Amino acid sequence: MIDELRKEVCRLHAELVRYGLVVWTAGNVSGRVPGEDLFVIKPSGVSYDDLTPESIVVCDLDGNLVEGDLAPSSDTAAHAYVYRHMPHVNGVVHTHSTYASAWAARGEAIPCVLTAMADEFGGEIPVGPFALIGNDDIGKGIVETLTGHRSRAVLMRNHGVFTIGESPKAAVKAAVMCEDVARTVHISCQLGTPLPIEQADIDSLYDRYQNVYGQRSHL
């Protein structure tokens, strides 16, 4: 099970590169090991070109290295805190994607002015507090901001994006969508004042996308 998760998480890192969400060695994807108090995550400072399933490390939910020859990501404590306090989360992603990070640098939430935002995030993408890297302060900010919020993404002030999901793939999708809407809303703001969407319409769009859209089992 761990070997399969390492393969998946390794593959998903390539999606961050493909969608232009990371540069150099920044950013990371992690995934919770089903049924275990463990997760897998990218090692610190390793090039995306050099990532292999074997280089993905295994940590416990306190962020301690359990298996692997490389040091875990510098964001490991943040990921671990999320997994400890949000048991429904099975994937966490961190990026410094350009447009979303620009909103984070302003300390400004991305307003819900696109149907795509209502679909994926159920409202605005909120801003979390400033926190230094290396301990679980970032994780605390993520959990405090997203608890009770429909958004799967948070803009950590002066830092970048963290996303959560029911799987690592879902968290990567949220990171891709976060950057996409951050770019579009930014451009809209340059042209004028974006038009808000009524809350009732946001709720309707979110419900349809989450419960009706796509292929559903007919069993």
N, C-alpha and C positions, 0 to 999 in steps of 0.2 A: 504493500500500500504506500509506504513512504517513497519507494523507488518510482512508482507511477506518478505520485504528486511532484516529486523532484523534476521529472520529465515535463509535466504540464507547466510548472512554474518557470522552468528554464525556457520553454517555448513561448510563454506569455511575455517574457521580457523582450523578445523580438518584436512583439506588437507595440511596445512602447517606442521602440526605434522606428518602426514602420509608420506610425502615426505622428512622428516628430514631437513626442512628449518629453524626451530626455536628450541630454548631450553628455559626451564623455562617459564617466562612470556614475553620474548622478541618477537617482531614482531607484525604486525597488518594488518587487512584487513578493508577497508572502501568501502562504496557504496553510490553513489549519489541518492537521492530520486527523481524519475522522476517528472518533472514539478514543483519542489519546490527548493528554495534556501537552501536546507538542505542535510546532509549526515549522515550516521550511521557509527559507528566505535567502535572498541574494547575499553573497559575501561582500565585504567592504572593499571598495576601490578596484574591483575587477571589471575589465572592459567587457562590454556586451558581446563583442566578437569572440571573447575567450570563455564565455560562460558555457558550461556543460552540465548535464544533470548531476554528475558526480561532484561538481563544485558548489552546488546549492547545499547550504548547511541546514542542520536540524537543531532547533532550540526548544527549551521548555518554556512554559508560560511565564516564567520569571526572566526570560531573555538569556538564560545560560546556554552556552554551546553544549549540545549533547552528542552530535555526530558531525564530522567533517574536519578537514585539515586546515580550513581558512577561517579567519576572523569574520564574524557575522557583520552585516550592515550596521552602520552607526545609528540607524533608525530602529534597530531591533527592540530596544526598550519600549518605544512608542507602539510598535506592532503588538508586542506582548501585552501591554496594558489594555489595548483594545480587545484582544482575545479573552483576557481575564474578565473584563467587565461587560462585554457584549457577546454572550454565548451564541447568538443567532448569526454572528459574523464568521465567515469561513475564508474570507479573502480580504487582504488589505493592499493598497497600492499607494505609492508616493511618487509624485513627479514635480518638476519645476517647469511645467509647460508654460510657454511664453505669455499668452493672453490671460490665462487664469492666474498666473503668478503676478501679473501686472495689477489685477484687481486686488490680490492679496497684499501687494505693496502699498496700495491705497487704503487698505483696511476697509474695503467696501464690498458688501454682498452683491452678487449678481442678481438683479431683479428678474422676476419671472415674467418676461415679455414675449416669450416664444412658446408655441405649442410643444415643441420638442423638449423644452425645460419642464413644462407641466407633466409631460409623459414620463420622463425619466426621473425627475427629482421632486415632483409634486409641489413645487413652489420655488422660492429663491434658493440660491446656493449660499449658505451662510459663511460668515467669517469667524474663525476661532482666534483665541488670544495668541499673543507673541509668547514664544517659549524657546529656550536654548536647546540645542541638539545634544544628545548623549545620555539623557536620563528619561524618565517616563513623563516629564512635564508636557511634552507634545501629545502623548497618548491621553493624558488627563484632559487636555484641551479638546481633543477630538471627541472623546466620549461625552464631555459636558455639553459640547455644541450640538452633537448629532442625536443625543438622547431625546426622544419625543419629537424628533424632526423627521420628515419624510425624505429629505435629501440624503443621497448616498455619497455626497462630496462635501468637503469643508475646505475653505481657503484659510490656511493658517497664516496669520498676519506676518508680513515681511518675510515669508518663507516660500510656501508653495501649496500644492494640492495633496490632500489625502482622501482616498475613496475607500468605501467598504462594500462588501457584497456577500451574497449567500454562497458564493464560490469565488476563487481567484479570477476566473474569466469574467464574472459579473462585475467585480471591482475594476478590472481593466476596462471593460465597456464604459463604466461610469467615468473613468478618467478620460477616455476618448471623448465622450459626450460633453464632459465639463469643459474641455478645451475648445470644442467646436462651438458651444453656445457662448463661451466667454469671448471668443473672437467676433461672433456675429453681433452680440449685444454691444461690444466695444465700438464696432463700426457704426452701429445704429446711433450710439450716443454722439459720435462725431457729426452725424447728419442732422441731429435734432434730439427731441425728447421721445424715447420709446413709449409706446402706448401700453398701459398695463392691461392684464387679463383679469377679468372678474374672478373672485375666489371660487364661486360656484362652478365656473367653467374650468378652472384649474382642477378642481376636485373631480369633475366629470371626465376630463382628459386623462387624469392620472388613473382613475378607476378603469377606464376602457383599455388603456395601454397595459396596465399591470394584469388585468383579468380577462381580457378579450382578444387583444392583438396577438397575431402570430398563430402558430400551429398548436392546437390544444388536443389532448386525448379525448376520444369520443367513447371510451369504455364506460 
